[in-house]
Amino acid sequence: MKKVDAVSEIIHFNKDLDQRRVKLKFDRMREGIFAFFRATCHLFYQSLPQDSLFTQAPVVWTCGDLHLENFGSYKGDNRLAYFDMNDFDEACLAPCTLEMLRVLSSILIASDGFNLGVRGQTDLCKAFIRSYCSEAVTEKSRWIERSLSSGLIRRLLKSVKSIDRSSFLNTRSRVKGKRRRLIIDGVKAFQTPKSDKEEILSIMENFAKTQKNPEFYRVLDIADRISGLGSLGVSRYVLLVEGRGTPSGNFLLDLKQAKPSSLGGQLFLSQPHWENDAERVVTIQKRSQAISPALLSTFSINGRPFILKELQPSEHRVNLDQWSGNLSEKREVLKSMGALSAWGQIRSSYYKGAASSEEIAHFAREDRWTEGLIETAFEKVHNFREYYRDYCKAFDAKVLGTDS
C-alpha cells in the first residue's frame, strides 16, 4: 500500500464544507488518534491493498465505515431496543475484507492503551474474525436480544429500554411558557440561519402531509446539530417537533445531509444507480439491520439529499470510555460485533450485485485468509500513526486552512 500526503488530503476533503463545523472537527481530531481515525474514513481508503485477499473476496453490502464506535444500541421502529451497526453513510458494494480491514484497524488503534502487545492485539482481532466466519457459514441472520446479551452490550440495551424520553428532551430543550425551545449551547447545537430554517420548515410541512399523522411532524424549533466526527462539516440539524403533544410529548429528530461514499468512490466496482445518496444510505441500512431505527426516512432540501430519523442519545453508542473491563469481556463484545457484521451481509446478500449467502459462507470456511488480513491491518495502523503525527504537526503550526 502506498502512503499518501495526509494533511493535503484532509484539507482538500474538507475545503467545501461548513467551516464552523470543520474547525470543531479539526480540534477534535487533534485530541487523539482514534478521533483522527474516525474523522478520516476518506483517508483510510485513499490507498487500498491490491492483493487477491481484497480484490477477489466476495462483494457484499458494507456499511463502509465499520469501527468500534459505529456499533451501538437504539430504539427500532417497533420501539424495542437493539444493538447493531448504526452508521451507513459510507455504505457501498465492496469486498467483504475491506469492511473487516476497517474494523480490525479500529481494534488495533483502540487497544493501544491496553498494554497488550502484538499477541494480545492479534487475539482481539481473531475474536472478531472467528465470530464473523462462524456466523457467515450458517447463512442465517439473527439479532442480539437483551435477554441473551452480557457485559457492555447488555448495559447499553438496558439503558435504551429504560430511557425516559422526557428527561432526554430536557437535556436538549427548555420549556418557555407553554412551549419548548432547543438549547443553543455551541457544543451540541448552533443557531440555524433564518433562511435555512424557513427552507426546512417548508420541506417538513410538505413531508408531513405524506405521513399518517401530519401533526406529529409539525416543527417547533430548529438548530444546527454538532455530532460525530466523520460527518462534521456536512449540514445537520436537530428538529423539535410536536410529536405526541407539547410540551412533554415532543420528539427530537435528526436531519443529516447525505454525501457520496468515500469507499465507493475509490473502487473499480460498478455501483447500482440510486436516486440520491440518502436513498443509498437508508436502503442499505434497512437491508442490513434486523430492525431499522425509528422514523427513518429521506427527502431533499434544495436538491440536496437528507436522512431523517429520531434523535437518540449518543451515549448509547460504543465509545472508548465504555471500552473497559477485562480481556475476556472485550473478546465477547468483539464476537458480537463480528456476528453482526456477518448477519448484515447475509441479510443484504443477492441484492443489487451483492454476493450470495453461499459465496459468503464458502469464503468464510476457507479461513486461511485471516492471517493476511490481520497483517494488513497492522500495516494500515502503522501508516495511520504516521498520518496522525503529520496532522498534529500541521495543526499545531496552524496550516490546515481554517481560522483555527
N, C-alpha and C positions, 0 to 999 in steps of 0.2 A: 504494500500500500504506500503510495506516495504521500508526502506531507504537503500541507497547504499553508498559505500565509493566513493564519487565523485572524489576526487583527484586521487585515484588509477585508476578509470575508464577512466578519461581523459588522464592520462599518457599512459595507455595501448592502448587506441583507436588511439593515435597519434604517437606511437613509430616507426611505419614503414613508415611514411610519410616524405616528403621533409622537413628537419629540418630548412632550411632557412625560409620556409613558416610557419612552426609550431611556430617558435619564434615570428613572426609577429602576428599569431593567438593568442598566449598566451598573448602578450602585449595588444591586442585589447580587449580580454575577461576581462582583469583587469579594463577596462575603465568604466564599468557599468554593472548592472545585465541584462539589455536587450541584450547587446552584448554577455554576457555569455550564456544567454538563446538561442540565435540564433546559437551559435557555438557548442552547446551540445545537438543536437537532439537525439543522441545515448543515452545520459544520461537520457533524459526525458522518454525514452521508456524502460529503464533498469528495472523499476518497474511498471508493468501495473495493473490497477484495475481489480479485478476478479469478481465483482458482475454482475448480469444479464444485467444491463444497457450497459455494454461493451461487454459481451460475447454473447448476443443474439440479438443485434442490427443488422440491415441489413448490409451485407458485400458489400462494394462498392469499386470502384477505387478511392483511395485517392492520393493526392499529397504527403502525408506522413510527410510534414514539414510545415503545414499551420500556418503562423503567419502574423502579420500586414505587415511586410516588404517583404513578398513574394507575395504581390499584387502590381501591377504596370501597367504602360502603355507602349506600344511598337508598332512598325510598323509590321503589319502582312504581309504574303507573297503576299497579294493583294495591299500592300503599304498603306493601310488605318490604322488609329490609333485605338487601342483597349485597354481597361482596363480589366485585368483578373488576375487569379492566374498565376504566371510566373516562378515557380521553382518546377520541378518534379523529382529531383534527388532521393528522398526517396519514389517515387511512388510505391504502392503495393495494393493488396486486403486487406482490413481491415474493422472492424466495423465502421460505419459512426460516431459513438460517439467518437471514438479515434481521428479522424480528428478534430472534434469540440472541444474536450478537449484541444488539442494543441493550437488552435487559441484563445479559451477563456482564457487560461493561459497567452498568449501573451498580450491580452487586459488588464488583471489584472496587469501584470508587467508594461506595458506601462503607465497605468493610476496611478501608484504610486505617481507621482509628481503632480497630478492634485488636490489633497486635496478633493477628492470626498467622501471618507469614503466608508464603505461596501455597503451602499444603492446605492450610485452613481455608484460604480463599477458594482454592480449587474445589474443596469439599462442598462449599456452599453452591458453587456453580453446578456441580454434579447433582446436587439435590433438586435444583430446578429442572435440569435436562432429563434426569431419570423419571421424574414425575410426568413431564411432558410426554416422553416416549411411552410410558406405561399406560397413559390415558389415550394417546393417539392410536395405539394398536387396537383398542377396543372398538373404535369407530362410533362410539356413543358419547353424546354430550350430556353433562349433568350441571349442577349448580351447587353452591355452598349454602347450606342452611344453618341457621344459628344453633339449632339443637345438635348438629354434628360438628360444629367448629370448636376451636380452643384457642387459648392464648390471645395474641394481638387481634386476630380476626374476630374472635368471639366478643372481645371488648368493643371493637368497632361496630359490630352488628347490634349489640345491646344498646350502644349509645344512639344509634339511629332509631331503634324501636322505641326508646324511651324519650326521644326528643320532644320537648314542649315547644310547639311552633310559636306560641305567643311569646315565650321567653326569647326565642331566636329573633322574632320580629323586633323585640325591644333592644336587641344589640345593634340593629341596623337602622332603626327608626324611632321617632318620638311622637307621642300624641300631643297635638297642639289644638286646644279647644275640643272639637268633636272629630278632628281628622288627624291622620298620621302624615308625617313628613320624613323623608330619608335623612340620615345623619351624614353631613358632608364634613369629613374629618381630614381629608388629604392623605389618608393612609389606605382606607378601603374604598373611598369614594371621592370623586372630584365633582365640581359643579359642571353640569352639561350646558353647553352653549344654547341659547334660546332657539336658534334656527334648527339645531339638531332635535331639540325637544319637540318642536312643532311638527317636524317631519315624522318622528317616531309615533307621536300621538295620532297622526293621520293614518299611518300604516296600521297601527294597532286597532284603530276603530274599524277599518276595513277587515282586518283579520278576525276581530271579534264577531262580526256579522256572519262568518262562516262556521262558527262554533255553536254547540248545542246550548250553551249558557253564555251569551254575549256579555252580560253584566259582569261575569267573573273577571273578564279581561279589561274592564274599564280602568285606565291608568290614572293613578292619583299623584304620582311623583316619579321623576326620572333622575338618575345620577350616572356619571361615568364610573364604571366599576374598575377597581385595581385588584387584580388577582393573577395568580400563576406566574410563570416566568417565560416559557416559550411563547405564550400569546400576548405578553406585554408589548404594547405598541399598536396592536390592532384595535379597532373600535369595539368597545364592550360596555354594556350598560346594565345597571340593576333597575328593575321596574317594580314599583309598589302598585299593586292592583287591588281592585275591590275584593276579589276572592269570594269569601262566604259572608262578607259584611264588615263594615267599618265600625270600630277600629280593630277589634280583637280577631276578626276573621279574615283580615287582609292577607295576601300572599306576596312573596318576593319572587321575581322571575329574573333569570339570567339571559341576556341577549348579547350574543357574541358574533362578530363578523367571521366568516369562513374564508380561509386563504388556501391557495394551492398546496398540495402535499410536497414537503421537502424531499421525501424519499422518491415519490412517484416521478418527480422531475429529473432524477438522476439515473433512472433505469431505462434500458433499451427494451422495455416491455410495453406492448400495446395495452393501454388502459381503456376501460369502457367509456363511452360518451355519457356525460352527466349534464343535466340542465344547468347546474352550477355546483360550486364546491360544497355548499350547505347540503344539497341533495346527496352528494357523495358521502359526507361525514355521517349524516343521520341514517341513510340506508344501510351502510356497513355496520354502524353501531347497533341498529335494530336486528340485523342478521347475526351479529357475533355474540351479543349478550343474551342471557337467558330471559331477562325481563328488562325493558328499557326504563330509563329514569322518567319520572312524572312530567307530563306536559311537553314532551319532546316534539318539536315541530320546526318548520323552516319557512322563511319568506324573504323578500328582497326589500331593501331600502335604497331608493335612488339607483337601482341597478346593481347594488352590492348584496351578495347573499349573506343571510344571518341565520343563526341557530337559536331557538328559544327553548328554554326548559326551566323547571322550578329551581330556584336557588337553594343550595344545600350547604350546610356548614363545612368549611374547608378542613376542619379538624377530623372529619370522618375519612380522610384520605390517609394512606400510609405515608408517614414522613420520618425523617431521621431521628426526631426526638422520641418517636414511638419504637424505633428500630433498636430496641434494647433487649435485655434478657439473656439467657444463656444460649450457647451454640445450638443446642437441640431445638429450642423454640424458634430460632432463626431458620433452621432447616425445615421445620414444619410450615412456617409461613411461605418459604420458597417452594415447597412441594405444592402448596395450594395455588400459588401463582403459576407454576408450571402446568398444573392441571387445567386452570382457567384458560391459559393460552391455547392448549390443545382443544378444549371444548369449543372455544370461539372459532377456531379454524374448521372444526368438524361441522359446526352449525352453518358456516358460510361456504362449505365445500360445494363444488359443481357450479357455483353462482358466477355468472358473467366472466368465465375464463379461469376460475379457480380450479385447482386440482380436486380430484375426487377423494372421498374419505379413504378409499382403498389405496390410492397413491400415497397419501399422508401416512397411513398405517405401515405400508411397506417400507417407506423411508425410515420411520421410527424403529422398526425391527432391526434394520441394518445400522446399528448404533456405533459402528466404527468411526463415524464422522465426529463424534462428540469431543474426542481429544483435540482434534484440529480446531474445532470451534472455540474451545476454551483458550487454546494458544493464541488464536487470532484476537480474542477479547483482551488478553493481557497486552498484546501489541497495540491495540487501539487505545487502551487506557494509558500506556506509556506515552503515546503521541499526545493524548489529551492533557496529560500533566504538563508537557512542554507548551501546548497551546495556552494553558491557563497561566503559566509563568509569563509568557509573552503578553497575554492580555493584562495581567496585573501591572507589568512594566508600563504598558501603554496607558492604562487607566491612571496610574499614579503620576504619569507625565502629562496627563490631560490632553491626549492626542487622539481621542476617539471620535471627534467630530460632533460633539454635543456641547451644550453650555455648561456641563458639569465641571 
